[in-house]
Amino acid sequence: MSAWLRSLIAVCGCAAAGLLAGCSGGERVPSLHPVTGTLVREGKSVGVGGLLFVPEPATNTPFTVNAPVQPDGTFAAQTLWTARDGKSETRPGAPAGRYRVVYHPPSDGSKSGLEVNLPDVVTVEPNTAALRLALPAELPGGQGMERDDVPKK
């Protein structure tokens, strides 16, 4: 066997071993970057609900990025990472990338059709400034229980 062929076999063997080691459950959570901001509707803070950050374009990722909205309208994103072995962990921030943002008003699970796709795509980078996300004035009516995310008349 020539030296060139032995070298090629050795390189391929090392590459295969590296791939197997990388796929053996030793997955690493990607670098996360702070994503904070305020949610408003008609200029006023929205102090309920949650935001879901969906990768754009949509991909099959092992993470979910969400942000509970606080009573003062502020939010801070967190990433739930689920490894192939089923173990998961939540950390503050989000991986770099582009995200579509979906607002979910508070619900007991018996409602449907209340989510709102925000029109702008958000880009997360290492130095992302605080975001100001705005809900449309008119929100969907949904189904199920009476809405609890708007004041009663």
Secondary structure as UniProt FT lines:
FT   HELIX           3..22
FT   STRAND          32..33
FT   STRAND          36..41
FT   TURN            42..43
FT   STRAND          44..45
FT   STRAND          50..55
FT   STRAND          63..69
FT   TURN            71..72
FT   STRAND          74..76
FT   STRAND          78..82
FT   TURN            84..85
FT   STRAND          88..92
FT   STRAND          94..95
FT   STRAND          97..104
FT   STRAND          116..124
FT   TURN            126..127
FT   STRAND          131..135
//
